[in-house]
Amino acid sequence: MNRAELIELIADKAELTKAAAARALDALLDGVAVSLRKGDPVVLVNFGTFVVKQRAAREGRNPQTGQKIDIKAAKIVGFKAGKALKDAVKDKDR
């Protein structure tokens, strides 16, 4: 699903115009980004939790030359799915 398809889904489910759904999606994404930038987790009950994790500096290799390179430490976004989301995507044939 891409952004346009998600906006259309939101508009249909919430009975909004596509423009209003796009503004709502933008507000949600901006809110998540602001919270994560501050280092705060974003917990959406039954959906999942977004957190900022620290990835340590490490040594890697250039795949073309095999030369060692230093990879800097970085902040990354992690996501842990909630129970309802996990259940929604489970294979029903099991």
Helices and strands as residue ranges (DSSP letters): H 3-14, H 18-37, E 42-44, E 48-55, E 58-61, E 68-71, E 74-81, H 83-89
